[in-house]
């Protein structure tokens, strides 16, 4: 049950603004998921010019397992390191998600502040940045945006 109703909209917005930064893991309703929209864990990579994320999956698909360049871009997040995960999960560093606009994210989080979860560990962040550097599916502009967002320049 959400405690959001105990705080004013302004207080909830201040909380969101303090926490919504690259490296933060969020649990958001995603209209882009197929075949049906659903809640997904996402890693925030950058906020400007618009929020961009990587999806976190509970398992790696057979399609990705069969393709080493894609498989090497799946970064394991150990459940023991993140208290909001029930099981180990994988950051898919092959595809940038930019389908959620900031107003939609704000509305979701203001209704339920628990949608903002923890922060990537430094070791996970490093592994993600290494995967991004070698990802053949990301453009140079996307790689630069992610490096700048997660804190590694160049």
C-alpha positions in Angstrom: 0.0 0.0 0.0 1.3 3.4 -1.0 1.9 6.1 1.6 1.8 8.8 -1.0 -1.5 10.2 0.2 0.2 11.2 3.5 2.2 13.8 1.7 1.3 16.9 -0.3 1.8 16.9 -4.0 4.6 19.4 -3.5 6.4 17.1 -1.0 6.1 14.1 -3.3 7.4 16.2 -6.2 10.4 17.3 -4.1 11.1 13.7 -3.2 10.9 12.7 -6.9 13.2 15.5 -7.9 15.8 14.4 -5.3 15.8 10.8 -6.3 15.2 10.9 -10.1 18.8 10.7 -11.4 20.8 8.5 -13.7 21.6 5.2 -12.1 18.3 5.0 -10.3 16.2 1.9 -10.7 12.5 2.5 -11.2 9.4 0.3 -11.4 7.1 1.8 -14.0 4.1 0.9 -16.0 5.3 0.5 -19.6 2.9 0.8 -22.5 5.6 -0.3 -24.9 5.8 -3.9 -23.7 4.5 -6.6 -25.9 2.1 -8.2 -26.1 0.5 -6.3 -23.2 1.5 -3.2 -21.2 2.9 -4.0 -17.7 5.1 -2.8 -14.9 8.8 -3.3 -15.5 12.0 -2.5 -13.6 14.0 0.1 -15.6 17.4 1.7 -15.1 17.4 5.4 -15.7 20.3 6.4 -18.0 19.7 10.0 -18.6 17.0 12.6 -18.1 17.7 15.2 -20.7 16.7 15.8 -23.5 14.1 13.1 -22.4 14.3 10.2 -20.0 16.0 7.1 -21.4 16.2 3.7 -19.8 17.4 0.2 -20.1 14.9 -2.6 -19.3 15.6 -5.1 -16.6 14.4 -8.6 -17.3 14.0 -11.6 -15.1 15.6 -13.9 -17.7 17.4 -13.7 -20.9 15.5 -14.8 -24.0 16.6 -17.7 -26.2 17.0 -15.2 -29.1 19.7 -13.3 -27.1 21.3 -16.5 -25.7 21.9 -17.5 -29.3 23.7 -14.3 -30.2 27.0 -13.6 -28.3 27.2 -9.9 -29.2 23.7 -9.4 -27.6 24.4 -11.9 -24.7 27.5 -10.0 -23.7 25.3 -6.9 -23.2 23.1 -8.5 -20.6 24.3 -7.4 -17.2 23.4 -9.5 -14.1 22.0 -7.7 -11.1 22.2 -10.1 -8.1 19.0 -10.1 -6.0 21.1 -10.1 -2.8 22.6 -6.8 -3.8 19.2 -5.1 -4.4 16.6 -5.6 -1.7 13.6 -4.9 -4.1 14.4 -7.8 -6.4 12.9 -11.3 -5.6 15.5 -12.9 -8.0 18.5 -12.2 -10.0 17.7 -10.0 -13.0 19.4 -8.7 -16.2 19.9 -5.2 -17.6 19.4 -5.4 -21.3 22.1 -2.9 -22.6 21.2 -3.5 -26.3 18.2 -1.2 -26.6 17.6 2.3 -25.2 14.0 2.9 -24.2 12.7 6.4 -24.6 9.0 5.7 -24.9 8.0 7.2 -21.5 7.7 10.9 -21.3 8.6 12.8 -18.1 5.0 13.9 -17.3 3.9 10.2 -17.5 6.7 9.2 -15.2 5.9 12.0 -12.7 2.2 11.0 -12.6 3.1 7.4 -11.9 5.6 8.2 -9.2 3.5 10.9 -7.5 0.7 8.3 -7.2 3.1 5.8 -5.7 6.5 7.0 -4.4 7.7 3.4 -4.0 8.1 3.2 -7.8 11.5 4.8 -7.3 13.7 2.0 -6.1 17.4 1.8 -5.3 20.5 2.9 -7.1 22.8 0.8 -9.2 25.9 -0.3 -7.3 29.2 1.1 -8.6 30.2 -2.3 -9.9 26.9 -2.8 -11.8 27.3 0.7 -13.2 30.8 -0.1 -14.4 29.6 -3.4 -16.0 26.8 -1.5 -17.8 29.2 1.2 -19.1 31.5 -1.5 -20.4 28.6 -3.3 -22.1 27.5 0.0 -23.7 31.0 0.7 -25.0 31.0 -2.6 -26.9 27.3 -2.7 -27.9 26.9 -2.8 -31.6 23.2 -2.0 -31.3 23.7 1.5 -29.9 24.6 4.6 -31.8 27.6 6.7 -30.8 25.1 9.4 -29.7 23.3 7.0 -27.4 26.6 5.7 -26.0 27.7 9.3 -25.2 24.3 10.1 -23.6 24.6 7.0 -21.4 28.3 7.6 -20.5 27.5 11.2 -19.5 24.4 10.2 -17.6 26.0 7.4 -15.6 29.1 9.5 -14.9 31.9 8.3 -17.2 33.1 10.9 -19.8 34.7 10.2 -23.1 
